[in-house]
């Protein structure tokens, strides 16, 4: 895979009440991502940027853009990452 620049793939967290519950209950974070980014690029960028391991990436394409639901492995906490990026 070619070198990717994480900030050109991941734009910002998508924060709603539902995503806050996902963070607490399911260890997931949701980010707005580049429209043509692949799951592998998103996973790689997230792991590089936040120094965590990603279990899976699911994509949501909406008329407002593309969002990625990122599930972390059990070794890492989505709440800790949320604290580091200022969601709380």
ZAKOL-35580 format. One record per atom (N, C-alpha, C, O): residue number from 1; residue in three letters; atom name; x, y, z. Coordinates in pm, 1 decimal, decimal comma, padded with zeros to 6 digits, always signed. Atoms other than C-alpha are relative to their C-alpha. Layout:
FIMAR	NUM	ALA	CA	X	Y	Z
...
This chain:
FIMAR	1	UNK	N	+00084,9	-00117,7	+00000,0
FIMAR	1	UNK	CA	+00000,0	+00000,0	+00000,0
FIMAR	1	UNK	C	+00089,6	+00124,1	+00000,0
FIMAR	1	UNK	O	+00185,1	+00130,7	+00077,4
FIMAR	2	UNK	N	-00081,3	-00120,1	+00002,2
FIMAR	2	UNK	CA	+00141,8	+00341,3	-00086,8
FIMAR	2	UNK	C	-00015,1	+00079,1	+00129,8
FIMAR	2	UNK	O	-00113,7	+00064,7	+00202,2
FIMAR	3	UNK	N	+00007,9	-00082,6	-00120,7
FIMAR	3	UNK	CA	+00218,1	+00586,1	+00191,0
FIMAR	3	UNK	C	-00120,1	+00093,1	-00009,5
FIMAR	3	UNK	O	-00142,5	+00158,9	-00111,1
FIMAR	4	UNK	N	+00115,4	-00088,6	-00003,5
FIMAR	4	UNK	CA	-00093,7	+00771,4	+00293,1
FIMAR	4	UNK	C	+00021,0	+00104,7	+00107,5
FIMAR	4	UNK	O	+00092,6	+00081,7	+00204,9
FIMAR	5	UNK	N	-00007,0	-00107,6	-00098,0
FIMAR	5	UNK	CA	-00127,5	+01097,0	+00480,6
FIMAR	5	UNK	C	-00131,3	-00004,2	+00079,1
FIMAR	5	UNK	O	-00237,4	+00025,9	+00024,4
FIMAR	6	UNK	N	+00122,2	+00022,3	-00078,8
FIMAR	6	UNK	CA	-00374,3	+01033,3	+00767,3
FIMAR	6	UNK	C	-00098,5	+00116,6	-00001,4
FIMAR	6	UNK	O	-00219,6	+00095,1	-00006,9
FIMAR	7	UNK	N	+00090,2	-00115,5	-00005,4
FIMAR	7	UNK	CA	-00512,0	+01388,8	+00776,1
FIMAR	7	UNK	C	-00069,8	+00025,6	-00133,2
FIMAR	7	UNK	O	-00165,6	+00102,7	-00138,6
FIMAR	8	UNK	N	+00068,2	-00013,3	+00128,5
FIMAR	8	UNK	CA	-00603,9	+01364,5	+00407,8
FIMAR	8	UNK	C	-00104,6	-00109,1	-00018,6
FIMAR	8	UNK	O	-00182,8	-00104,5	-00113,6
FIMAR	9	UNK	N	+00098,8	+00108,1	+00005,2
FIMAR	9	UNK	CA	-00809,3	+01049,5	+00473,8
FIMAR	9	UNK	C	-00107,9	+00023,6	+00105,5
FIMAR	9	UNK	O	-00227,0	+00017,5	+00074,8
FIMAR	10	UNK	N	+00092,4	-00025,1	-00111,2
FIMAR	10	UNK	CA	-00968,9	+01125,0	+00814,4
FIMAR	10	UNK	C	-00015,3	+00150,5	+00018,2
FIMAR	10	UNK	O	+00083,1	+00220,8	+00041,0
FIMAR	11	UNK	N	+00020,9	-00143,8	-00014,2
FIMAR	11	UNK	CA	-01127,7	+01468,6	+00836,7
FIMAR	11	UNK	C	-00027,5	+00040,1	+00145,2
FIMAR	11	UNK	O	+00049,0	+00116,8	+00203,7
FIMAR	12	UNK	N	+00034,0	-00033,7	-00138,6
FIMAR	12	UNK	CA	-01297,5	+01491,3	+01178,4
FIMAR	12	UNK	C	-00098,9	-00102,1	+00054,2
FIMAR	12	UNK	O	-00165,1	-00171,7	-00022,8
FIMAR	13	UNK	N	+00097,0	+00093,6	-00057,7
FIMAR	13	UNK	CA	-01503,7	+01286,4	+01423,3
FIMAR	13	UNK	C	-00142,8	+00047,7	-00027,5
FIMAR	13	UNK	O	-00169,8	+00167,5	-00035,3
FIMAR	14	UNK	N	+00142,5	-00029,3	+00016,6
FIMAR	14	UNK	CA	-01877,1	+01268,6	+01365,2
FIMAR	14	UNK	C	-00064,2	-00031,4	+00134,7
FIMAR	14	UNK	O	-00070,7	-00147,4	+00175,3
FIMAR	15	UNK	N	+00046,8	+00017,5	-00137,9
FIMAR	15	UNK	CA	-02035,3	+01322,6	+01706,6
FIMAR	15	UNK	C	-00148,8	+00031,2	+00009,9
FIMAR	15	UNK	O	-00192,9	+00142,8	-00017,6
FIMAR	16	UNK	N	+00141,9	-00014,8	-00031,2
FIMAR	16	UNK	CA	-02401,7	+01267,7	+01787,3
FIMAR	16	UNK	C	-00025,3	-00080,2	+00127,3
FIMAR	16	UNK	O	+00064,6	-00145,9	+00179,8
FIMAR	17	UNK	N	+00034,4	+00078,4	-00118,5
FIMAR	17	UNK	CA	-02583,0	+01115,5	+02080,9
FIMAR	17	UNK	C	+00017,1	-00149,0	-00028,2
FIMAR	17	UNK	O	+00065,2	-00223,9	+00056,8
FIMAR	18	UNK	N	-00012,8	+00141,1	+00037,4
FIMAR	18	UNK	CA	-02592,8	+00783,2	+01895,7
FIMAR	18	UNK	C	+00146,9	-00042,6	-00005,5
FIMAR	18	UNK	O	+00181,2	-00150,7	+00042,4
FIMAR	19	UNK	N	-00141,2	+00037,7	+00008,1
FIMAR	19	UNK	CA	-02218,4	+00785,5	+01825,0
FIMAR	19	UNK	C	+00065,1	+00000,1	+00137,7
FIMAR	19	UNK	O	+00160,0	-00074,9	+00160,7
FIMAR	20	UNK	N	-00052,7	+00002,2	-00136,5
FIMAR	20	UNK	CA	-02149,4	+00865,5	+02190,4
FIMAR	20	UNK	C	-00034,6	-00132,8	+00068,1
FIMAR	20	UNK	O	+00048,4	-00189,2	+00139,4
FIMAR	21	UNK	N	+00038,3	+00131,2	-00055,3
FIMAR	21	UNK	CA	-02344,3	+00551,3	+02292,2
FIMAR	21	UNK	C	+00083,3	-00111,0	-00062,6
FIMAR	21	UNK	O	+00123,4	-00204,5	+00006,7
FIMAR	22	UNK	N	-00084,0	+00100,3	+00066,0
FIMAR	22	UNK	CA	-02150,0	+00349,0	+02032,4
FIMAR	22	UNK	C	+00140,0	-00000,1	+00059,9
FIMAR	22	UNK	O	+00201,5	-00105,4	+00076,3
FIMAR	23	UNK	N	-00134,0	-00010,3	-00057,5
FIMAR	23	UNK	CA	-01826,8	+00477,3	+02182,1
FIMAR	23	UNK	C	+00004,4	-00070,6	+00135,4
FIMAR	23	UNK	O	+00098,2	-00145,0	+00164,0
FIMAR	24	UNK	N	+00002,7	+00058,1	-00133,7
FIMAR	24	UNK	CA	-01925,4	+00371,8	+02533,1
FIMAR	24	UNK	C	-00031,6	-00150,0	-00001,3
FIMAR	24	UNK	O	+00032,7	-00228,2	+00068,6
FIMAR	25	UNK	N	+00049,9	+00137,9	-00004,7
FIMAR	25	UNK	CA	-02106,1	+00044,9	+02456,7
FIMAR	25	UNK	C	+00073,3	-00095,9	-00093,4
FIMAR	25	UNK	O	+00097,5	-00210,9	-00057,0
FIMAR	26	UNK	N	-00053,1	+00089,9	+00103,1
FIMAR	26	UNK	CA	-01944,0	-00094,9	+02140,0
FIMAR	26	UNK	C	+00146,8	+00024,8	-00034,5
FIMAR	26	UNK	O	+00201,6	-00043,2	-00121,2
FIMAR	27	UNK	N	-00140,9	-00031,8	+00025,1
FIMAR	27	UNK	CA	-01591,5	+00058,0	+02146,8
FIMAR	27	UNK	C	+00021,5	+00046,1	-00144,6
FIMAR	27	UNK	O	+00117,4	+00005,5	-00210,3
FIMAR	28	UNK	N	-00005,1	-00048,2	+00137,8
FIMAR	28	UNK	CA	-01657,8	+00239,7	+01815,1
FIMAR	28	UNK	C	+00006,4	+00152,6	-00003,4
FIMAR	28	UNK	O	-00047,4	+00221,1	+00083,6
FIMAR	29	UNK	N	-00004,0	-00142,7	+00028,5
FIMAR	29	UNK	CA	-01579,8	+00585,8	+01680,2
FIMAR	29	UNK	C	-00046,7	+00020,8	-00143,8
FIMAR	29	UNK	O	-00028,2	-00066,1	-00229,0
FIMAR	30	UNK	N	+00044,5	-00028,1	+00135,9
FIMAR	30	UNK	CA	-01731,4	+00750,0	+01374,4
FIMAR	30	UNK	C	+00070,3	+00126,6	-00049,1
FIMAR	30	UNK	O	+00074,4	+00228,1	+00020,5
FIMAR	31	UNK	N	-00073,5	-00111,1	+00059,6
FIMAR	31	UNK	CA	-01532,6	+00979,6	+01144,3
FIMAR	31	UNK	C	-00052,8	+00032,0	-00138,6
FIMAR	31	UNK	O	-00095,3	-00057,1	-00212,3
FIMAR	32	UNK	N	+00023,6	-00041,8	+00137,7
FIMAR	32	UNK	CA	-01606,0	+01181,2	+00833,1
FIMAR	32	UNK	C	+00131,4	-00021,6	-00073,3
FIMAR	32	UNK	O	+00236,8	+00021,6	-00026,7
FIMAR	33	UNK	N	-00120,5	+00037,9	+00072,7
FIMAR	33	UNK	CA	-01360,3	+01054,9	+00572,2
FIMAR	33	UNK	C	-00007,9	+00047,1	-00144,9
FIMAR	33	UNK	O	-00113,4	+00087,4	-00193,9
FIMAR	34	UNK	N	-00009,8	-00034,4	+00141,2
FIMAR	34	UNK	CA	-01244,1	+01130,0	+00219,7
FIMAR	34	UNK	C	-00091,8	-00091,6	-00080,5
FIMAR	34	UNK	O	-00097,7	-00211,9	-00055,2
FIMAR	35	UNK	N	+00102,7	+00074,8	+00072,5
FIMAR	35	UNK	CA	-01509,2	+01019,9	-00029,1
FIMAR	35	UNK	C	+00054,9	-00122,8	-00073,4
FIMAR	35	UNK	O	-00015,4	-00223,3	-00084,5
FIMAR	36	UNK	N	-00053,1	+00114,6	+00074,9
FIMAR	36	UNK	CA	-01278,5	+00788,1	-00227,1
FIMAR	36	UNK	C	+00095,2	-00087,1	+00082,6
FIMAR	36	UNK	O	+00167,9	-00169,4	+00026,9
FIMAR	37	UNK	N	-00086,5	+00080,8	-00087,3
FIMAR	37	UNK	CA	-01097,1	+00638,1	+00075,1
FIMAR	37	UNK	C	-00055,0	-00141,9	+00012,9
FIMAR	37	UNK	O	-00176,0	-00162,4	+00022,5
FIMAR	38	UNK	N	+00039,6	+00139,5	-00018,2
FIMAR	38	UNK	CA	-01101,1	+00259,5	+00106,3
FIMAR	38	UNK	C	+00004,2	-00035,7	+00148,4
FIMAR	38	UNK	O	+00059,0	+00039,0	+00229,4
FIMAR	39	UNK	N	-00002,8	+00046,7	-00138,3
FIMAR	39	UNK	CA	-01152,7	+00062,0	+00428,2
FIMAR	39	UNK	C	+00143,7	-00019,5	+00046,9
FIMAR	39	UNK	O	+00177,3	+00015,4	+00160,0
FIMAR	40	UNK	N	-00140,2	+00024,1	-00037,0
FIMAR	40	UNK	CA	-00784,3	-00037,0	+00426,2
FIMAR	40	UNK	C	+00073,5	+00131,6	+00024,3
FIMAR	40	UNK	O	+00153,4	+00140,8	+00117,6
FIMAR	41	UNK	N	-00063,7	-00130,9	-00019,5
FIMAR	41	UNK	CA	-00672,2	+00326,5	+00388,7
FIMAR	41	UNK	C	-00046,9	+00064,6	+00129,3
FIMAR	41	UNK	O	+00032,6	+00124,0	+00202,1
FIMAR	42	UNK	N	+00055,5	-00058,0	-00122,7
FIMAR	42	UNK	CA	-00903,0	+00437,6	+00669,1
FIMAR	42	UNK	C	+00060,4	-00069,7	+00122,5
FIMAR	42	UNK	O	+00100,8	-00004,1	+00218,5
FIMAR	43	UNK	N	-00057,9	+00076,2	-00111,1
FIMAR	43	UNK	CA	-00779,1	+00159,4	+00898,2
FIMAR	43	UNK	C	+00145,4	+00038,5	+00022,7
FIMAR	43	UNK	O	+00186,1	+00063,0	+00136,3
FIMAR	44	UNK	N	-00141,6	-00033,8	-00009,6
FIMAR	44	UNK	CA	-00415,0	+00237,1	+00825,4
FIMAR	44	UNK	C	+00019,8	+00141,8	+00053,9
FIMAR	44	UNK	O	+00103,9	+00164,6	+00140,9
FIMAR	45	UNK	N	-00011,5	-00139,0	-00043,9
FIMAR	45	UNK	CA	-00461,1	+00612,4	+00871,4
FIMAR	45	UNK	C	-00036,8	+00014,0	+00147,6
FIMAR	45	UNK	O	+00031,4	+00084,5	+00222,0
FIMAR	46	UNK	N	+00044,3	-00008,5	-00138,9
FIMAR	46	UNK	CA	-00649,4	+00568,5	+01200,5
FIMAR	46	UNK	C	+00103,1	-00060,1	+00093,9
FIMAR	46	UNK	O	+00134,6	-00001,9	+00197,7
FIMAR	47	UNK	N	-00100,6	+00065,0	-00084,3
FIMAR	47	UNK	CA	-00392,6	+00326,0	+01342,2
FIMAR	47	UNK	C	+00126,1	+00084,6	+00010,2
FIMAR	47	UNK	O	+00186,6	+00093,2	+00117,1
FIMAR	48	UNK	N	-00120,2	-00084,0	-00002,3
FIMAR	48	UNK	CA	-00106,3	+00556,8	+01244,9
FIMAR	48	UNK	C	-00021,8	+00126,8	+00082,2
FIMAR	48	UNK	O	+00065,2	+00167,1	+00159,5
FIMAR	49	UNK	N	+00026,8	-00127,1	-00065,7
FIMAR	49	UNK	CA	-00270,6	+00872,8	+01375,8
FIMAR	49	UNK	C	-00018,9	-00014,5	+00150,5
FIMAR	49	UNK	O	+00031,8	+00067,3	+00227,2
FIMAR	50	UNK	N	+00035,4	+00013,4	-00141,5
FIMAR	50	UNK	CA	-00397,2	+00741,8	+01711,0
FIMAR	50	UNK	C	+00075,2	-00110,6	+00072,9
FIMAR	50	UNK	O	+00054,0	-00129,9	+00192,6
FIMAR	51	UNK	N	-00082,6	+00104,0	-00060,2
FIMAR	51	UNK	CA	-00152,0	+00454,1	+01774,9
FIMAR	51	UNK	C	-00084,0	-00104,0	+00074,0
FIMAR	51	UNK	O	-00056,2	-00138,1	+00189,0
FIMAR	52	UNK	N	+00086,5	+00104,9	-00051,4
FIMAR	52	UNK	CA	-00425,8	+00195,6	+01831,7
FIMAR	52	UNK	C	-00015,5	-00106,2	-00108,1
FIMAR	52	UNK	O	+00028,7	-00086,8	-00221,3
FIMAR	53	UNK	N	+00029,3	+00105,6	+00096,8
FIMAR	53	UNK	CA	-00533,1	-00128,7	+01661,6
FIMAR	53	UNK	C	-00149,9	+00000,2	-00030,7
FIMAR	53	UNK	O	-00233,5	+00005,3	+00059,5
FIMAR	54	UNK	N	+00138,4	-00001,8	+00045,9
FIMAR	54	UNK	CA	-00853,0	-00132,4	+01456,4
FIMAR	54	UNK	C	-00044,0	-00142,6	-00032,1
FIMAR	54	UNK	O	+00025,2	-00216,2	-00102,4
FIMAR	55	UNK	N	+00055,4	+00132,8	+00027,8
FIMAR	55	UNK	CA	-01068,6	-00445,1	+01449,1
FIMAR	55	UNK	C	-00072,8	-00001,7	-00134,3
FIMAR	55	UNK	O	-00053,8	-00092,6	-00215,1
FIMAR	56	UNK	N	+00074,6	-00004,5	+00125,5
FIMAR	56	UNK	CA	-01300,3	-00339,7	+01166,4
FIMAR	56	UNK	C	-00038,2	+00143,2	-00035,1
FIMAR	56	UNK	O	-00039,5	+00232,5	+00049,7
FIMAR	57	UNK	N	+00045,2	-00129,7	+00051,1
FIMAR	57	UNK	CA	-01414,8	-00048,1	+00951,7
FIMAR	57	UNK	C	-00125,0	-00024,9	-00083,1
FIMAR	57	UNK	O	-00124,4	-00109,0	-00173,0
FIMAR	58	UNK	N	+00122,2	+00004,8	+00080,4
FIMAR	58	UNK	CA	-01768,0	-00005,7	+00817,8
FIMAR	58	UNK	C	-00023,1	+00138,9	-00058,2
FIMAR	58	UNK	O	+00006,6	+00240,0	+00005,5
FIMAR	59	UNK	N	+00017,3	-00124,6	+00073,5
FIMAR	59	UNK	CA	-01861,2	+00261,2	+00565,8
FIMAR	59	UNK	C	-00148,0	+00036,2	-00009,8
FIMAR	59	UNK	O	-00233,8	-00050,0	-00029,2
FIMAR	60	UNK	N	+00134,1	-00053,5	+00024,7
FIMAR	60	UNK	CA	-02171,0	+00480,8	+00545,4
FIMAR	60	UNK	C	+00015,6	+00110,8	-00104,0
FIMAR	60	UNK	O	+00084,8	+00209,7	-00079,9
FIMAR	61	UNK	N	+00001,2	-00105,9	+00100,0
FIMAR	61	UNK	CA	-02220,2	+00680,9	+00226,9
FIMAR	61	UNK	C	-00131,7	+00075,0	+00013,9
FIMAR	61	UNK	O	-00239,2	+00016,4	+00001,1
FIMAR	62	UNK	N	+00119,6	-00082,4	-00011,3
FIMAR	62	UNK	CA	-02462,4	+00968,2	+00278,3
FIMAR	62	UNK	C	+00007,6	+00110,6	-00103,9
FIMAR	62	UNK	O	+00111,0	+00129,6	-00167,9
FIMAR	63	UNK	N	-00002,4	-00109,6	+00097,0
FIMAR	63	UNK	CA	-02559,6	+01259,5	+00061,0
FIMAR	63	UNK	C	+00089,7	+00114,0	+00046,8
FIMAR	63	UNK	O	+00127,4	+00200,8	-00031,9
FIMAR	64	UNK	N	-00087,2	-00104,8	-00055,3
FIMAR	64	UNK	CA	-02349,1	+01477,3	+00291,4
FIMAR	64	UNK	C	+00145,9	-00040,2	+00001,7
FIMAR	64	UNK	O	+00231,7	+00040,8	+00036,9
FIMAR	65	UNK	N	-00138,6	+00045,9	+00000,3
FIMAR	65	UNK	CA	-02034,6	+01268,2	+00255,7
FIMAR	65	UNK	C	+00011,1	-00144,1	+00044,4
FIMAR	65	UNK	O	-00088,7	-00214,8	+00058,4
FIMAR	66	UNK	N	-00028,7	+00138,6	-00037,6
FIMAR	66	UNK	CA	-01873,9	+00944,4	+00359,2
FIMAR	66	UNK	C	+00044,4	-00002,9	+00145,3
FIMAR	66	UNK	O	+00125,7	+00078,5	+00188,9
FIMAR	67	UNK	N	-00038,5	+00015,8	-00140,1
FIMAR	67	UNK	CA	-01846,5	+00829,3	+00719,1
FIMAR	67	UNK	C	+00047,4	-00142,2	+00021,9
FIMAR	67	UNK	O	-00000,7	-00236,2	-00041,4
FIMAR	68	UNK	N	-00053,9	+00131,3	-00034,1
FIMAR	68	UNK	CA	-01649,7	+00541,8	+00866,2
FIMAR	68	UNK	C	-00027,0	-00027,0	+00147,9
FIMAR	68	UNK	O	+00002,6	+00055,9	+00233,9
FIMAR	69	UNK	N	+00018,8	+00045,6	-00137,3
FIMAR	69	UNK	CA	-01752,1	+00352,4	+01179,4
FIMAR	69	UNK	C	+00117,5	-00092,7	+00029,0
FIMAR	69	UNK	O	+00130,5	-00199,3	-00031,2
FIMAR	70	UNK	N	-00125,2	+00069,4	-00028,3
FIMAR	70	UNK	CA	-01423,9	+00232,7	+01329,9
FIMAR	70	UNK	C	-00010,1	-00069,6	+00135,0
FIMAR	70	UNK	O	-00026,7	-00004,9	+00238,4
FIMAR	71	UNK	N	+00004,9	+00078,6	-00124,3
FIMAR	71	UNK	CA	-01428,7	-00049,1	+01587,1
FIMAR	71	UNK	C	+00142,3	-00034,9	+00040,8
FIMAR	71	UNK	O	+00219,0	-00091,2	-00037,4
FIMAR	72	UNK	N	-00133,2	+00028,2	-00051,9
FIMAR	72	UNK	CA	-01119,2	-00077,9	+01803,6
FIMAR	72	UNK	C	+00005,0	-00139,5	+00061,4
FIMAR	72	UNK	O	-00097,8	-00194,0	+00101,6
FIMAR	73	UNK	N	-00016,5	+00129,1	-00066,6
FIMAR	73	UNK	CA	-00978,0	-00403,8	+01938,7
FIMAR	73	UNK	C	-00023,8	+00018,4	+00149,6
FIMAR	73	UNK	O	-00025,7	+00130,9	+00199,5
FIMAR	74	UNK	N	+00029,2	-00005,9	-00143,7
FIMAR	74	UNK	CA	-01049,0	-00489,5	+02302,2
FIMAR	74	UNK	C	+00117,1	+00054,9	+00081,6
FIMAR	74	UNK	O	+00098,9	+00093,9	+00196,9
FIMAR	75	UNK	N	-00118,0	-00051,1	-00070,6
FIMAR	75	UNK	CA	-00694,5	-00380,2	+02396,0
FIMAR	75	UNK	C	-00001,9	+00152,1	+00013,7
FIMAR	75	UNK	O	+00073,8	+00207,8	+00093,3
FIMAR	76	UNK	N	+00003,5	-00146,6	+00002,4
FIMAR	76	UNK	CA	-00784,9	-00014,3	+02331,2
FIMAR	76	UNK	C	-00141,0	+00048,6	+00028,6
FIMAR	76	UNK	O	-00238,6	-00022,9	+00005,8
FIMAR	77	UNK	N	+00128,3	-00056,1	-00036,8
FIMAR	77	UNK	CA	-01063,6	+00212,8	+02446,9
FIMAR	77	UNK	C	-00035,7	+00116,9	-00092,2
FIMAR	77	UNK	O	+00043,3	+00209,8	-00109,0
FIMAR	78	UNK	N	+00047,7	-00109,4	+00084,0
FIMAR	78	UNK	CA	-01265,5	+00433,8	+02211,9
FIMAR	78	UNK	C	-00018,4	+00126,7	+00084,5
FIMAR	78	UNK	O	+00000,4	+00237,7	+00034,7
FIMAR	79	UNK	N	+00017,2	-00115,6	-00087,6
FIMAR	79	UNK	CA	-01337,5	+00659,7	+02510,6
FIMAR	79	UNK	C	+00133,4	+00071,6	+00022,2
FIMAR	79	UNK	O	+00137,8	+00194,6	+00027,0
FIMAR	80	UNK	N	-00132,5	-00061,4	-00016,4
FIMAR	80	UNK	CA	-00962,5	+00715,7	+02562,8
FIMAR	80	UNK	C	+00038,1	+00081,1	-00124,0
FIMAR	80	UNK	O	+00088,8	+00192,7	-00112,6
FIMAR	81	UNK	N	-00028,8	-00072,2	+00123,8
FIMAR	81	UNK	CA	-00920,3	+00812,2	+02196,7
FIMAR	81	UNK	C	-00087,8	+00124,4	-00008,2
FIMAR	81	UNK	O	-00041,5	+00231,0	-00048,9
FIMAR	82	UNK	N	+00092,3	-00113,8	-00001,0
FIMAR	82	UNK	CA	-01227,4	+01036,7	+02228,3
FIMAR	82	UNK	C	+00048,6	+00111,6	+00092,1
FIMAR	82	UNK	O	+00036,5	+00229,6	+00059,3
FIMAR	83	UNK	N	-00054,2	-00099,3	-00094,0
FIMAR	83	UNK	CA	-01070,5	+01210,4	+02528,0
FIMAR	83	UNK	C	+00118,5	+00071,5	-00062,5
FIMAR	83	UNK	O	+00131,0	+00193,3	-00050,0
FIMAR	84	UNK	N	-00119,0	-00059,8	+00061,0
FIMAR	84	UNK	CA	-00744,5	+01266,2	+02336,4
FIMAR	84	UNK	C	-00034,9	+00099,3	-00109,7
FIMAR	84	UNK	O	+00034,0	+00199,8	-00126,7
FIMAR	85	UNK	N	+00034,2	-00091,1	+00109,7
FIMAR	85	UNK	CA	-00921,0	+01428,9	+02042,0
FIMAR	85	UNK	C	-00103,0	+00104,6	+00039,4
FIMAR	85	UNK	O	-00142,8	+00186,3	-00043,6
FIMAR	86	UNK	N	+00085,4	-00107,2	-00051,3
FIMAR	86	UNK	CA	-01153,0	+01639,3	+02257,8
FIMAR	86	UNK	C	-00147,3	-00016,8	-00024,9
FIMAR	86	UNK	O	-00219,3	+00082,7	-00032,7
FIMAR	87	UNK	N	+00145,0	+00021,0	+00019,5
FIMAR	87	UNK	CA	-01493,6	+01478,4	+02200,5
FIMAR	87	UNK	C	-00076,1	+00030,9	+00128,6
FIMAR	87	UNK	O	-00187,4	+00083,3	+00123,6
FIMAR	88	UNK	N	+00067,6	-00024,3	-00128,7
FIMAR	88	UNK	CA	-01578,4	+01501,7	+02572,8
FIMAR	88	UNK	C	+00024,2	+00140,7	+00046,7
FIMAR	88	UNK	O	-00024,6	+00179,8	+00152,8
